[in-house]
Amino acid sequence: MSINNNLIESKKLNYAIIVPCYNEEKRFPYQPFLSFAQNNPEVLLCFVNDGSKDKTLSVLKGIQTECPQNICVYDCPQNGGKAEAVRQGMIYMYKHFDVTMLGFLDADLATTPEEWLQMAKYKEHHPQFGAIVGSRIQRLGAAINRDDSRSLFSSIIKKFIRVILKTPFQDTQCGAKIFQRDLVPFLFSQPFMTPWLFDVEIFLRLQKKFGKTSLQKGVLEFPLMYWTEVGDSRLKVKDTIKIPMQLLKLHYQYNIAKKFNTKSGYSLFDTKSNLTVVQKTLRATASLFL
């Protein structure tokens, strides 16, 4: 549900940043976001309230009041998780504002909106790419501050992701990503299968649409200059189990299940109705004699 977004003139906007927000009342970086909006009128900031239980929505309404020309608020009454909040925001922006590039950013500003905008402008010089994604690569001159305690688990997961995507991605999980407008309906119309790994699923959807070489030719990785681990992002034991299972789920759905499709297009293992094609055929045959 949009909230008082009538003052925005889309003809002045080139970019849209979706920022999912959940229980951000006490930690929301109000002034940095406001300064960015005031200094960059060509960028539309869309804050998505993901069913917060605190006063996050009031905070978002407040910042919108200060800069209504290019700040909007989209309210999801029920909490659906980051993946769903991003999806809802992307579809809303696509339908209501004629911006050229749309993307998302984390509310904690681990990556700044200023660097997001640099990514967008860099992509404009490389129009052959449909998407550009931030990459937190440790290198000389860059201030990339990450929790070393997660490095072993992260490196294992990264290897799994590379196998699934069949592409040497450096970083799929960075919260800063930008897409060409025409890709949004295909990538975000349907809900994502997993709450944490929707970034990986986005790339799997790209491969499904354009083929195995789409990531190599259609996605550009952008090495970030600054990135900071914000807050307590330590993984719980249950997460270290769930994440590999979710990766296997994605791998099966996008890379294996299609191999079991019949000529009619149905899968031998119909997960939506828990009925196999054989069962459906038997039922249809039986109905002819009833």
N, C-alpha and C positions, 0 to 999 in steps of 0.2 A: 504494500500500500504506500503510494507516494504521499508526501506531506508538503503542501504549499510550494510546489516547484514551478509555478506559473510565471515567475519573474525571469526565468532563464531564457535567453535568446540563443537558440542553437546555431544560428548563422555565424556567430562570433567564436564558436568553439571548434577546435580541431581534435582534441583528445579527451578521453574520459577515463578516470581512475576510480575503480570500485574498491571501497575499503570496508571489509566485513568487521563488525564491532559486536562484541559480546561481553557484557559486564565491564565496560571500560570507564565507568564514572570517575574513579579515583586515579586512573593512570592515563587517561586520554591526552595525547600531546596537542592540546588545544591551540596554543600559540604558534607552533611550527606549521600546523596545517592551515591556520588562518593566514599567516604571513605568505605562505606559498600561494594560496588562492588569490590573495590581493595582488601579488606580484606577477601572477601568470593567468591573466583573464582568458586566455585561449584554452585553458584546461578546466574541464568540469570534474569536480570532486563529488562522488556519490557515496555517502556513508550509509551502509546497510545495517540497521539494528536487527541483530539476530535473536529476537525474543529475549532480550536482556532482563534479568530479574532486579537490577538496580535502576538508577536514574540515568542510564546511558542515553536513552531517547531524549530526555530533557537537555542533556549536554549537546547532543547533535542538533537539536532544534535551535539551541543558543548560537552555535557557530554558523548555522545557516542564516539566522537573522542578521548576523554581522556582515555576511557577504552573499546575499541571495542571488547575485548575478551568475555565479558559477559554483555554488555549493547546493547540493540537493540531498534529501534524506529519504530513504526507502525503508519502511518499517515492516518487518516480518513478525507478526504477533507471537508465533511459536518458534522456539529454538530448533533450528534444523541442522546446525553445524556449519563450519566454515565453507565446505564445498557447496552446500545448498545456498548459503548467503551470497557467495560469489556468483553462482549460476543465476540466481534471481536478479541480482544487480546487473549482470551483463545483459540479460534479456530485456530488462527494463530500459537500460540505456540505449540498446539497439533499436527498440521500438519507438522511443520518444525523442531521441536526439540524433541528428544527422552528423555524427562525428566520424572521422576517418579511421582512427585507431582507438581501441578499447582494451583495457587491461586491469590488473588488480595489484594491490599492495597491502601489506599487513599493517594493522592499526598501531603496532608498537614502534613503527618507523625503524625497524632493523635496517631497512633500505629507505632512504629519504625520497620524497616525491621529486626533489630536484634531480636525483640520479635517474628516477623513472623517466622524467622528461628528457634527459640526455639520451636514454635508450631509444625513446620514440623518435627523436630527431636523427639519431644515428641510423635507425631503420629507414627513414625517409631517403637517405642516400643509397639505400640498398633495397629498392622496391621489389626485387625478385623474390624476397623472402616474405612469407605470409605471417610470420611471427618472430618475435625476438624475446629472449628470456634471460634474466639475470643469472650470472654464474659466480659463486663465491669461491674463486680460485685464489689460493694463497700464492702471492708473488711479491717481488720487490716493489716497493712504492705504494702498495695497496694496504689499507688498514682493514683487514678481514679478521675479526675477533670471534672465534668459535670455541665451544666447549670441547676441550680435548678428550674428556671422559666418554664422549659419544663417538669418537673417531673410529674405533674398531667396529662397532655395530654399524655405523654409517657406511664404512667402506665395504662391509659385507653386503648391505642392502644395495649399495651403488652397483656392485657387480651383478646382483640379481636383476636389477633394472636394466643394465646394459644388455644382458642376455635376452630379456623379454622384448626390449625395444630393438635389439639388433643394431644398435647405434652407439658409438663411443661418447655418450653424453658425459660432461663433467659434473653437471649439477641439475637435477630435475626438480628438486624440492624448494628452490629459492622462491620466496613469496612475490617476486616482481616479474610479471609477464605481460606482454602486449600482443594483441592480435589485429590483423587487418579486418575491417568491418565485415566483409563478406563471409568470413569464417565463423562468425559468432553463432548464427542459427544452427549450423551443423554441430558445433562443439558444445553448445550449452543448452540446447532445447530439451534434452533428456536428462533426468537426474543421474548423478554419478553412483557407481556401485559401492564405493568405499569412502569413508569419512576422511581418511588421512592421505590417501594416495590419488586424489583426483587429478593432481598434476600429471602423474604417469598416465592416467586414463585419457587425459586430453591428447597426449601424444599418440596413444593407441588409436584414438578416434581419427587423428590425422592420417595415420598409416592405413586405417580401414578405408578412408575416403580416397586417398591419393596413391596408395601403394607403398611398398617397403622402402623406397628411396625418398619418400616425402620429407622425412626428418633431416636427411643430409642436404637436400636441396631447398627445403622450404622453411627451416627453422634456424635462426641465427643466435648463437650464444654470445652474451655481452659480459665481459669480465668487469665486475663491479670494483669501484675504487674503495668504497666503504661499506662495511656490514658489521653489525654488532649484535651479539646474542643478548636479547633483552628478557629479563624476568627468569623464572624457573622453568626451563625447557627440558629438564632431565626426563628421560624415558623411564616409565615404570616397567616392572618385570612383565606384566601382562601385555604391555605394548610390544615388547620384543618378541612376543609370540604372535600377536594379532597381525603385525605388519607383514611378516613373511607369509602368513596365511592369506592375507588380502592380495599380496603380489601373485600368489599361486592362483587365486580366484580370477584376477584380471588376465593372467596368462592363459588360463583355460578358456575364458569367455571370448577373448579376442584372437587367440592364436591357435587354439585346438578345437573348440566346439564346432567351428565352421567345417572342419574336416568330416564331421559326422552328419552333415546336412544331406538330406535326400534330394533327388532331382526336383521334387516339388518345392524345395526351399525350407522344409521343416527340419528341425533337428531330431535325431533319434532320441535325444534326451531333452525333452521340453521342460525346462526348469520353471516356467511360469505356471503351468498347470499340473506339473508332476505326472503327466501322462506321456507315454512314448507314442511315436507314430503308429506302432503296431497296435496299441490299445485303441487309438482313435479309429484306425481302419476296421478293427473288429466291431467296434460299436456302430460305425456307419453301416457295415454289412448287415449286422443284426437288425438294424432299424428297417431294412428293406422287407423283412419278413414279419414285422409286427403290425 
